[in-house]
Amino acid sequence: MITASHNPEADNGVKLVDPHGEMLEQSWEAWATKFANVGDDQLESIIAEIIKEYNIPMTERVHICIGKDTRPSSPSLSKSVMDGVLALAGKPIDFGIVSTPQLHYFVACKNTKHAYGIPTEEGYYHKLVGAFHKLNADHHLLNNSGGAIRETLKIELYNDEGIGTGKLNYLCGADYVKSNQKFPNGVPVQHNVRCCSVDGDADRIVYYFTDENEKFHLLDGDRIATLIAAYLKELLEETGIDLNLGLIQTAYANGASTEYITQKLKIPVACVSTGVKHLHHKALEYEIGVYFEANGHGTVVFQKTAKDKLKQATGDSSLTDAQRNAAKRLLNLIDVINETVGDAISDMLLVETILHAKGWDVQDWEAAYTDLPNRLMKVTIANRNVITTTDAETICVTPHGLQDEINALISKFEKGRSFVRPSGTEDLVRVYAEAATREEADALASEVSRKVFEMAGGIGIPRVISSCFLIDKVVVNFRDHITIQRLILVTFVSAIFGS
C-alpha cells in the first residue's frame, strides 16, 4: 500500500500486508528495513539471501496486490512497485486508489478463495453495507398512516478532495482532531451533532461533538472499544453461548475506561506494548477479541470456533427465538467488521449500528464513564536507548532508579498514573500522566518530565506546565526562583537595548 497514512501529503510511505490480509509479521520487519536501506550494488545479494533463508520457490508466479492514496507522488511510486514485481516474475494487481483497509480485505479474500468476500471495491462495499442493512432492518419508524419507514444513515462528507489537490491530511483527519482537540477545517460546528474523522488511509477513526457551551468533546478509540465490547457482551448473554470475550488496550488507554471495562462490564482487559500489531496479536488469543488504540485504530477479531458456535445456534431448535435471533445478529455484526485490520469505514458502520440499537446519541455514549484528565509530553534526550521498559512499557527499567522516582511522584496525586517510553524513531521520551484533575495531571506530567530530563540525559530546556507564567515567550516555573530572576533580568535588558 503506497500511503502517507496520517502524515503530511509530502511524506512518502508504504504499508506491507501479509498473506492473511493482516499486518506484516514482526519478524519480517528486519528484512523490510534491510531491503529499504541496502545499496543498489548489494540488492541482488540481499534478494538471494532471503530466497535461501526461507527456501522460496521462485518458479511460482505470485500475485502482489497494490493500492495507492490520492497524493501526487502515489502513481509514480506505485509504478515502481509494479516494475519491481515484474522484475522478479511476479504478477502485480493494481487496485488503484483505495483505502489501506480495503487492500487488506482484498488480500484476505484472494487467499481464502473468496470465503471472506469478493476481492473488489464493489465486493467490499456490498459486504459491509449489506450486513449494515440487515442489522438495522428491524429498527424502523411508523409514518402517520401506520406504514413502516426504513431508517437510513445520512452522511455528509467534508475534506474529501481528489488526487493532486494537496489536501490529504491537511488540517483534518483523526490524528488532527485528537491531537488538537478541535474540529477540522471545513466542518461546520453544530451543537450536539455527532461527527467523525478518519485519517488519510482510513484505518483510524474518532468521534467528536461540541455542546451548547461550545465545549469540545472527543470520543476516541477507548470510547469506541468500550461501546463495542459492551454491546458484544449483551448479545452474547442473549444467545446464552459461552464465548471467551476480551478487550486489549495499551498503557495510553485512559484509566477510567479500563476501570469501567473491568469493574462495570466485567470484561477481561489485557495491556500490551504500543503498536497496533501487538494489540492484534493479543486479540487472537480470545474467541472474540476487541482491540483499539486511543488514536482510533482498531477492530474486532472472531475465531473460527466462535463463528461455528454462532452458526450452529441459529438452527438449534432447543434454543428460544430470542437466543437464535441474537446469534443471527452477531453473525451479521461480524460481516460489518473488517477483521483484518482497523478500518474507519467499517468501524463507523459498527458504531452507528450500536448507537441506533441502543437508542443513544453521543451524550448518552459519553455518559458511560468520565475520562480522567491526562497529559502527554515529550522530553528530548541525547540517546533514547538509555530508556528501557518492561510490562507493556509501563515500567521503566533503566536508568536505574527512575521508576522509583516516578512511583514517588505518582503517590502524591489522587488517581495518579504515569509512565515513560522512548520514541521508536527519535531521541525523545514520551511521558504520559493522568490524575483526578486537570491541574494535577499537568503537574504530574511536568514533574515526571523533569525527572526524565535529569536522569536520562536531557537536552535543551526542560518543559514545565504547572505553576507557570509567560515572560517574553519563555515559560518559567514559579518554584525555580533563580531562573525567574535571571529571565526577568534578560527581559529588562532586552527591552532596554532592543535586542
LOMAR-410897 format. One line per 8 residues: number of its first residue (from 0); for each residue x, y negated, z of C-alpha. Coordinates in nm, 3 decimals, m for minus. Layout:
NUM	X:Y:Z | ... $
//
This chain:
0	0.000:0.000:0.000 | 0.151:m0.332:m0.113 | 0.029:m0.574:0.152 | 0.114:m0.872:0.370 | m0.123:m0.730:0.633 | m0.199:m1.012:0.879 | 0.118:m1.204:0.790 | 0.155:m1.516:0.571 $
8	0.098:m1.470:0.200 | 0.465:m1.533:0.123 | 0.568:m1.220:0.315 | 0.630:m0.903:0.118 | 0.543:m0.574:0.283 | 0.447:m0.214:0.228 | 0.249:0.039:0.434 | 0.304:0.410:0.377 $
16	0.020:0.663:0.405 | 0.086:1.027:0.489 | m0.081:1.319:0.305 | m0.358:1.339:0.568 | m0.456:0.981:0.489 | m0.318:0.872:0.825 | m0.022:0.653:0.921 | 0.325:0.775:0.839 $
24	0.458:1.035:1.081 | 0.703:0.863:1.317 | 0.992:1.095:1.226 | 0.977:0.965:0.868 | 1.030:0.604:0.974 | 1.406:0.657:0.996 | 1.408:0.781:0.637 | 1.198:0.487:0.523 $
32	1.441:0.248:0.689 | 1.737:0.424:0.528 | 1.581:0.403:0.182 | 1.488:0.038:0.228 | 1.843:m0.063:0.319 | 2.062:0.161:0.104 | 2.273:0.003:m0.169 | 2.189:0.072:m0.533 $
40	2.507:0.274:m0.579 | 2.408:0.513:m0.297 | 2.037:0.550:m0.368 | 2.075:0.868:m0.572 | 2.276:1.040:m0.299 | 2.015:0.947:m0.036 | 1.741:1.094:m0.257 | 1.946:1.414:m0.290 $
48	1.993:1.420:0.088 | 1.623:1.412:0.168 | 1.545:1.670:m0.101 | 1.798:1.906:0.056 | 1.692:1.831:0.415 | 1.327:1.930:0.354 | 1.376:2.168:0.062 | 1.142:1.957:m0.153 $
56	1.032:2.135:m0.475 | 1.099:1.865:m0.734 | 0.935:2.069:m1.010 | 0.590:1.991:m0.870 | 0.432:1.672:m1.005 | 0.285:1.494:m0.706 | 0.024:1.219:m0.717 | 0.107:0.889:m0.544 $
64	m0.188:0.660:m0.467 | m0.106:0.289:m0.490 | m0.308:m0.012:m0.379 | m0.233:m0.384:m0.351 | m0.370:m0.701:m0.195 | m0.452:m1.037:m0.353 | m0.108:m1.203:m0.325 | 0.053:m1.329:m0.646 $
72	0.355:m1.103:m0.576 | 0.147:m0.785:m0.550 | 0.119:m0.696:m0.923 | 0.495:m0.701:m0.983 | 0.570:m0.511:m0.662 | 0.304:m0.254:m0.745 | 0.454:m0.213:m1.091 | 0.795:m0.149:m0.934 $
80	0.647:0.126:m0.718 | 0.488:0.292:m1.020 | 0.817:0.274:m1.210 | 0.991:0.445:m0.919 | 0.729:0.719:m0.901 | 0.758:0.783:m1.275 | 1.138:0.796:m1.248 | 1.102:1.093:m1.014 $
88	0.845:1.259:m1.245 | 0.555:1.181:m1.013 | 0.212:1.060:m1.122 | 0.116:0.713:m0.992 | m0.255:0.647:m0.942 | m0.323:0.274:m0.942 | m0.632:0.178:m0.740 | m0.576:m0.193:m0.799 $
96	m0.685:m0.445:m0.537 | m0.819:m0.251:m0.238 | m0.803:m0.274:0.140 | m0.545:m0.071:0.330 | m0.814:0.149:0.494 | m0.960:0.223:0.151 | m0.626:0.360:0.033 | m0.607:0.580:0.345 $
104	m0.959:0.702:0.264 | m0.864:0.781:m0.099 | m0.568:0.995:0.008 | m0.775:1.185:0.265 | m1.045:1.253:0.006 | m0.799:1.384:m0.252 | m0.616:1.613:m0.013 | m0.935:1.759:0.135 $
112	m1.065:1.832:m0.216 | m1.339:1.568:m0.171 | m1.462:1.720:0.158 | m1.401:1.385:0.328 | m1.562:1.190:0.045 | m1.522:1.079:m0.317 | m1.183:0.906:m0.373 | m1.316:0.595:m0.546 $
120	m1.422:0.250:m0.429 | m1.781:0.343:m0.511 | m1.744:0.665:m0.311 | m1.605:0.472:m0.014 | m1.891:0.225:m0.007 | m2.153:0.492:m0.075 | m2.036:0.699:0.223 | m2.023:0.410:0.471 $
128	m2.335:0.225:0.356 | m2.535:0.545:0.311 | m2.460:0.650:0.668 | m2.536:0.298:0.790 | m2.880:0.306:0.626 | m2.957:0.649:0.775 | m2.859:0.532:1.122 | m3.078:0.223:1.104 $
136	m3.372:0.371:0.911 | m3.567:0.443:1.229 | m3.536:0.087:1.355 | m3.791:m0.131:1.182 | m4.038:m0.413:1.237 | m4.406:m0.435:1.154 | m4.544:m0.724:0.950 | m4.879:m0.892:1.009 $
144	m5.054:m0.629:0.801 | m4.910:m0.346:1.004 | m4.670:m0.239:0.730 | m4.309:m0.143:0.802 | m4.034:m0.391:0.711 | m3.692:m0.240:0.670 | m3.436:m0.449:0.855 | m3.121:m0.540:0.668 $
152	m2.786:m0.680:0.776 | m2.730:m1.026:0.635 | m2.362:m1.109:0.590 | m2.224:m1.448:0.491 | m1.868:m1.442:0.356 | m1.604:m1.710:0.407 | m1.237:m1.739:0.308 | m1.277:m1.459:0.052 $
160	m1.084:m1.623:m0.232 | m0.936:m1.401:m0.501 | m0.589:m1.326:m0.630 | m0.338:m1.606:m0.677 | m0.527:m1.865:m0.471 | m0.268:m1.882:m0.194 | m0.534:m1.832:0.073 | m0.450:m1.488:0.215 $
168	m0.446:m1.511:0.598 | m0.416:m1.891:0.579 | m0.580:m2.045:0.890 | m0.812:m1.745:0.909 | m0.825:m1.375:0.987 | m0.843:m1.161:1.301 | m0.492:m1.245:1.418 | m0.550:m1.620:1.372 $
176	m0.874:m1.613:1.570 | m0.732:m1.404:1.855 | m0.404:m1.597:1.881 | m0.559:m1.944:1.861 | m0.887:m1.868:2.040 | m1.086:m2.068:1.789 | m1.292:m2.043:1.472 | m1.107:m2.001:1.142 $
184	m1.112:m2.286:0.895 | m1.419:m2.297:0.674 | m1.651:m2.101:0.904 | m1.940:m2.317:1.034 | m1.969:m2.330:1.413 | m2.323:m2.245:1.519 | m2.419:m2.181:1.880 | m2.456:m1.817:1.988 $
192	m2.424:m1.682:1.634 | m2.203:m1.373:1.613 | m1.908:m1.396:1.377 | m1.630:m1.156:1.297 | m1.294:m1.194:1.126 | m1.082:m0.931:0.954 | m0.716:m0.958:0.867 | m0.567:m0.969:0.518 $
200	m0.566:m0.594:0.461 | m0.890:m0.534:0.653 | m0.767:m0.294:0.920 | m0.830:m0.531:1.214 | m1.150:m0.698:1.330 | m1.250:m0.924:1.619 | m1.590:m1.073:1.704 | m1.647:m1.419:1.849 $
208	m1.903:m1.693:1.908 | m1.937:m2.036:2.065 | m2.203:m2.111:2.326 | m2.423:m2.418:2.372 | m2.148:m2.574:2.587 | m1.900:m2.546:2.296 | m1.706:m2.274:2.480 | m1.533:m2.020:2.257 $
216	m1.591:m1.651:2.338 | m1.375:m1.369:2.195 | m1.483:m1.006:2.177 | m1.163:m0.826:2.082 | m1.054:m0.465:2.042 | m1.107:m0.391:2.411 | m1.470:m0.502:2.385 | m1.525:m0.304:2.066 $
224	m1.373:0.009:2.221 | m1.591:m0.008:2.533 | m1.906:m0.071:2.327 | m1.837:0.231:2.105 | m1.728:0.464:2.385 | m2.034:0.380:2.596 | m2.269:0.446:2.304 | m2.100:0.775:2.216 $
232	m2.136:0.890:2.577 | m2.507:0.801:2.573 | m2.564:1.007:2.257 | m2.359:1.298:2.391 | m2.569:1.303:2.708 | m2.884:1.305:2.495 | m2.760:1.607:2.299 | m2.664:1.800:2.611 $
240	m2.345:1.910:2.434 | m2.027:1.913:2.641 | m1.756:1.743:2.437 | m1.428:1.601:2.561 | m1.452:1.222:2.510 | m1.156:0.995:2.584 | m1.055:0.632:2.527 | m0.697:0.529:2.451 $
248	m0.554:0.186:2.530 | m0.219:0.012:2.553 | m0.093:m0.187:2.851 | m0.219:m0.502:2.676 | m0.580:m0.393:2.732 | m0.749:m0.622:2.982 | m0.759:m0.469:3.330 | m1.129:m0.546:3.359 $
256	m1.202:m0.329:3.055 | m1.006:m0.038:3.199 | m1.189:m0.069:3.531 | m1.526:m0.084:3.351 | m1.447:0.226:3.144 | m1.318:0.440:3.429 | m1.549:0.331:3.712 | m1.872:0.231:3.534 $
264	m1.871:0.451:3.223 | m1.677:0.736:3.387 | m1.480:0.797:3.067 | m1.117:0.913:3.089 | m0.862:0.649:2.981 | m0.510:0.716:2.854 | m0.247:0.443:2.826 | 0.020:0.471:2.556 $
272	0.301:0.257:2.417 | 0.221:m0.038:2.194 | 0.163:0.053:1.831 | m0.148:0.196:1.673 | 0.040:0.510:1.567 | 0.078:0.602:1.936 | m0.292:0.548:2.002 | m0.397:0.755:1.700 $
280	m0.170:1.043:1.801 | m0.304:1.045:2.158 | m0.666:1.024:2.038 | m0.620:1.354:1.856 | m0.586:1.528:2.195 | m0.959:1.473:2.259 | m1.255:1.627:2.079 | m1.374:1.268:2.039 $
288	m1.103:1.005:2.075 | m1.174:0.632:2.072 | m0.876:0.401:2.034 | m0.835:0.029:1.982 | m0.560:m0.219:2.035 | m0.663:m0.554:2.179 | m0.588:m0.709:1.837 | m0.888:m0.526:1.691 $
296	m0.711:m0.236:1.517 | m0.875:0.096:1.596 | m1.123:0.368:1.513 | m1.273:0.696:1.640 | m1.146:1.044:1.553 | m1.352:1.362:1.579 | m1.202:1.710:1.597 | m1.348:1.985:1.379 $
304	m1.476:2.162:1.691 | m1.685:1.857:1.780 | m1.831:1.832:1.429 | m1.909:2.204:1.421 | m2.091:2.189:1.758 | m2.298:1.892:1.645 | m2.390:2.058:1.313 | m2.491:2.375:1.496 $
312	m2.704:2.173:1.739 | m2.911:2.013:1.459 | m3.052:2.356:1.371 | m3.069:2.506:1.721 | m3.433:2.584:1.794 | m3.360:2.624:2.164 | m3.289:2.251:2.187 | m3.554:1.982:2.215 $
320	m3.638:1.747:1.928 | m3.466:1.466:2.117 | m3.147:1.670:2.151 | m3.142:1.767:1.783 | m3.212:1.408:1.675 | m2.926:1.280:1.893 | m2.694:1.535:1.730 | m2.806:1.420:1.383 $
328	m2.745:1.060:1.482 | m2.394:1.143:1.596 | m2.321:1.318:1.267 | m2.441:1.013:1.074 | m2.230:0.796:1.303 | m1.923:0.999:1.204 | m1.986:0.917:0.837 | m1.991:0.542:0.900 $
336	m1.648:0.572:1.067 | m1.319:0.578:0.875 | m1.131:0.830:1.089 | m0.803:0.799:0.901 | m0.710:0.453:1.029 | m0.852:0.134:1.176 | m1.098:m0.007:0.922 | m1.252:m0.351:0.976 $
344	m1.549:m0.290:0.743 | m1.629:0.048:0.895 | m1.588:m0.089:1.247 | m1.818:m0.381:1.168 | m2.095:m0.149:1.047 | m2.047:0.065:1.357 | m2.066:m0.232:1.595 | m2.373:m0.371:1.419 $
352	m2.543:m0.030:1.438 | m2.481:m0.004:1.812 | m2.591:m0.361:1.886 | m2.907:m0.303:1.683 | m2.984:0.028:1.856 | m2.942:m0.133:2.197 | m3.127:m0.449:2.104 | m2.826:m0.652:2.213 $
360	m2.690:m0.985:2.099 | m2.331:m1.098:2.158 | m2.417:m1.239:2.500 | m2.552:m0.902:2.617 | m2.241:m0.733:2.481 | m2.007:m0.974:2.659 | m2.202:m0.944:2.985 | m2.099:m0.578:3.030 $
368	m1.790:m0.696:3.222 | m1.585:m1.012:3.275 | m1.231:m1.025:3.140 | m0.952:m1.110:3.379 | m0.767:m1.429:3.277 | m0.437:m1.338:3.112 | m0.131:m1.500:2.963 | 0.122:m1.373:2.708 $
376	0.464:m1.540:2.694 | 0.796:m1.485:2.515 | 1.146:m1.514:2.658 | 1.445:m1.543:2.424 | 1.744:m1.335:2.540 | 2.089:m1.262:2.399 | 2.022:m0.890:2.341 | 1.678:m0.729:2.358 $
384	1.837:m0.387:2.414 | 1.916:m0.476:2.777 | 1.541:m0.433:2.844 | 1.428:m0.071:2.855 | 1.090:0.056:2.971 | 0.902:0.372:3.059 | 0.547:0.485:3.142 | 0.388:0.344:2.825 $
392	0.605:0.030:2.853 | 0.450:m0.069:3.188 | 0.764:m0.010:3.399 | 1.094:m0.187:3.335 | 1.395:0.045:3.386 | 1.675:m0.198:3.303 | 1.810:m0.443:3.402 | 1.822:m0.269:3.739 $
400	1.613:m0.449:3.999 | 1.398:m0.646:3.756 | 1.093:m0.423:3.811 | 1.127:m0.468:4.189 | 1.121:m0.845:4.138 | 0.815:m0.816:3.912 | 0.636:m0.599:4.170 | 0.708:m0.855:4.442 $
408	0.565:m1.134:4.227 | 0.254:m0.930:4.138 | 0.180:m0.872:4.505 | 0.137:m1.247:4.557 | m0.165:m1.271:4.324 | m0.517:m1.133:4.353 | m0.576:m0.863:4.091 | m0.228:m0.939:3.961 $
416	m0.075:m0.723:3.688 | 0.229:m0.792:3.474 | 0.474:m0.604:3.255 | 0.754:m0.686:3.013 | 0.864:m0.519:2.692 | 1.130:m0.601:2.432 | 1.031:m0.703:2.080 | 1.094:m0.437:1.819 $
424	1.248:m0.680:1.570 | 1.377:m0.989:1.755 | 1.582:m1.070:2.064 | 1.267:m1.156:2.254 | 1.098:m1.017:2.563 | 0.720:m1.027:2.571 | 0.570:m1.099:2.913 | 0.208:m1.013:2.987 $
432	0.032:m1.120:3.305 | m0.324:m1.123:3.434 | m0.482:m1.226:3.763 | m0.813:m1.325:3.921 | m0.798:m1.688:3.800 | m0.654:m1.870:3.501 | m0.416:m2.068:3.724 | m0.287:m1.752:3.891 $
440	m0.242:m1.571:3.559 | m0.042:m1.867:3.425 | 0.165:m1.885:3.741 | 0.239:m1.510:3.740 | 0.342:m1.519:3.373 | 0.568:m1.816:3.445 | 0.734:m1.654:3.746 | 0.794:m1.322:3.568 $
448	0.930:m1.503:3.262 | 1.175:m1.690:3.485 | 1.296:m1.361:3.638 | 1.343:m1.209:3.293 | 1.537:m1.518:3.188 | 1.761:m1.496:3.495 | 1.823:m1.121:3.495 | 1.819:m1.029:3.125 $
456	2.044:m1.295:2.975 | 1.801:m1.566:2.878 | 1.896:m1.822:2.613 | 1.789:m2.187:2.596 | 1.545:m2.344:2.841 | 1.308:m2.108:3.027 | 0.942:m2.178:2.958 | 0.718:m2.259:3.253 $
464	0.345:m2.320:3.265 | 0.231:m2.360:3.622 | 0.252:m2.690:3.814 | 0.386:m2.895:3.526 | 0.355:m3.233:3.361 | 0.482:m3.389:3.040 | 0.770:m3.634:3.011 | 0.872:m3.731:2.659 $
472	0.760:m3.392:2.521 | 0.954:m3.197:2.786 | 0.768:m2.959:3.021 | 0.904:m2.985:3.375 | 0.845:m2.762:3.677 | 0.750:m2.963:3.990 | 0.946:m2.727:4.212 | 1.274:m2.798:4.033 $
480	1.339:m3.143:4.182 | 1.693:m3.178:4.044 | 1.572:m3.108:3.690 | 1.292:m3.362:3.733 | 1.539:m3.630:3.847 | 1.770:m3.562:3.554 | 1.491:m3.563:3.296 | 1.340:m3.883:3.437 $
488	1.687:m4.041:3.410 | 1.717:m3.918:3.048 | 1.373:m4.060:2.972 | 1.460:m4.404:3.109 | 1.799:m4.412:2.936 | 1.634:m4.303:2.609 | 1.375:m4.580:2.645 | 1.638:m4.843:2.721 $
496	1.870:m4.755:2.435 | 1.604:m4.632:2.195 | 1.782:m4.306:2.124 $
//
